[in-house]
Amino acid sequence: MAYTVGQVAKAARVTVRTLHHYDDIGLLSPSGRTPAGYRRYDDADLERLQHIRFYRELGFPLEEIAVILDDPDADPAAHLRRQHELLSGRIGKLQEMVAAIEIAMEARRMEINLTPEERFEVFGDVDPEEHAEEARQRWGDTEAYRVSTQRAANYSKEDWLRIKAEQEDWGRQIVAALTAGTPADSAEVMALAEEHRQLIVRWFYDCSYEVHTGLADMYLADPRFTAYYEAIAPGLAEYLAEAIHANAISRA
């Protein structure tokens, strides 16, 4: 069966631009074209794309993925076994990374230079000290914890109010996109995913695309964070995670 580039992009949750790029560099060239020159993908192409996605999720650069997939001695089953082994080995490291990323949200609740009155004004019903000790015990040895805590400790009331306003403005935009049915891998929503990453960079710590996709995975794996985003809008956790992954892939 032949598939259009749009159908493949939708099924694989990637952008058409990403598929065009894969074709341009010879990583995934469609098996056929129409008389008018439009790309047509078959089932073998989709299987290759699946392997590409797996390896990209594992952090492999595109050039290395091409070498792996074009190895004449490898077969599809071998690729799946290797991906399974790599994913299994990465789980522990990914969990450590996710724990460090969690500081981006916890930092707002600990060691901030605000009076009690200002804390109520900025955070409403949220107690900024509620999880401080737990955060220290879990992530105190990580660089992300040290950087985020140090920066957070120096923020004034005005800084926290600005952070809150920026996050609320971003939240309104992505909820509007979700409500309107805008695809998570559209340019508009990927721009919002990038803004989400930049908020973390601007206020807390350096958030690479690899770290950002790890954060996206956490939104779906950790019920606490899933609930946080679902409380804002049903389906938002998965929607944001898809947008973050699409944005990272498009900027690879």
PELINQUI-V584910 format. One record per run of one state. SS is the DSSP state (H for helix, E for strand, - for the rest). FROM is the first residue (numbers start at 0). TO is the last residue. Records with the same first field share a line. If there is no record, write none. Layout:
SS: FROM-TO ; FROM-TO
//
This chain:
-: 0-1 ; 12-14 ; 24-30 ; 33-37 ; 41-41 ; 57-60 ; 69-74 ; 101-101 ; 109-114 ; 123-130 ; 139-141 ; 153-155 ; 180-185 ; 203-207 ; 221-221 ; 232-234 ; 250-251
E: 2-3 ; 31-32 ; 38-40
H: 4-11 ; 15-23 ; 42-56 ; 61-68 ; 75-100 ; 102-108 ; 115-122 ; 131-138 ; 142-152 ; 156-179 ; 186-202 ; 208-220 ; 222-231 ; 235-249
//
